[in-house]
Amino acid sequence: MDPIIVLGILLALLFNFANGLNDAANSIATIVATKALTPLQAVLLAGVFNLLGPLLFTTAIAATIGKGIVDPVFITPLMILMAMIGAVLWVLITSFFGIPVSSSHALIGGLLGAGMVAAGQGAILWPPFALMKQTALYAIAGAVIGVVATVAIAHRREDFKPWNVIVGGLIGVTVIIPLAIATGFLKIGGLLAVIIFIVISPMLGFLSAFVIAIIITCIFRNYPPRRLSRLFKILQIFSGSFQAIGHGSNDAQNAMGIITAMLLAGGLIAEFSVPLWVIFASSLAISLGTLLGGWRVIDRMANKITRIRPYQGFSASTAAGGVLSLMTAFGIPVSTTHAATGAIMGVGATRGYSAVKWGVVREILIAWILTIPAAAAVSGGCYLIARALIGGTF
């Protein structure tokens, strides 16, 4: 086997390992915050269920990563190698500083950067203009519906505030776009789906967690606090496991897509079909990263966004797990970080605006926005350096 392909496979597994250090911490942050489990017990739980996740779902996301961002005609093992280096460097740097970023988006940024430097913009599978226009129309329709409904409710309660308009618009888009995709009226994938769900996945997590927490509050409002706390600490173990399965099923496929694309580019397989050993190796790498622990990210997610009670931790984990599982079923690679952070903000918002530390949220949002272009710049720079050192084109 070509040494470049071997190195690429090792880097892809390192990427999933780094993903475990950063993203996988999201699935146990709420469990640690509420002391439902000790940190060691929590990482063991997450490690096991991250391993099981990819075995329970299809490999549609691996196909999106491996052949839905860069045209397979232009993919070479060295291009993928430079993309991996850029993505891994970005994830490791942000993990060191305790900043929860999207490993999926880092990888996509890496592919974009290496692909454009190696073969120009023509190598990128940009979405058709007609599809972008159709998506924009659905988004506008959703925003209008959301604004009208939110403003009507606010006026009825005599509690209208200007920011209700923005919130209503976001809620409308968050509901309408996934609904259009689920019903088949909007068929999106690849890069367009990734970009859209940078906004929608945290909002889905936010809304789902907010609604679940409100329902629980209504149902259990007469429960003694200590009894309620004990009950939901137990339930959190199940919701955390569900979220870890969702994370493993979605994010573990990043390395699967890269390794399979590299095997295809190297002529080692005839078609894009993920081998069983790739599934196991990718899942094991992300589980090992989780077991070693992304403790700084866990601390920020668990303690610095909002104060979390057991029922809220259950709500956040259930909401994030649901979002991740739904997106995996549609073959859309989304950010576990975005879904989990949105869910934590959602449960915090049930106690009012001031319950969420929006300064920390702003830092996280900036990192989200920067991830794809930053990873693209790093991988593109790595490609240029490699070309200068090796000479020629590749």
ABEGO torsion letter per residue (X at the ends): XBAAAAAAAAAAAAAAAAAAAAAAAAAAAAAAAAGABBAAAAAAAAAAAAAAAAAABBAAAAAAAAAAABBAAABBAAAAAAAAAAAAAAAAAAAAAGBBBBAAAAAAAAAAAAAAAAAEAAABBBBBAAAAAAAAAAAAAAAAAAAAAAAAAAAAAGABBAAAAAAAAAAAAAAAAAAAAAAGABBBBEAAAAAAAAAAAAAAAAAAAAAAAAAAAAAAAABBAAAAAAAAAAAAAAAAAAAAAAAAAAAAAAAAAAAAAAAAAAGABABBBBBAAAAAAAAAAAAAAAAAEBAAAAAAAAAAABBBBAAAAAAAAAAAAAAAAAAAAAGBBBBAAAAAAAAAAAAAAAAEAAABBAAAAAAAAAAAAAAAAAAAAAAAAAAAAAAAAAEEBX
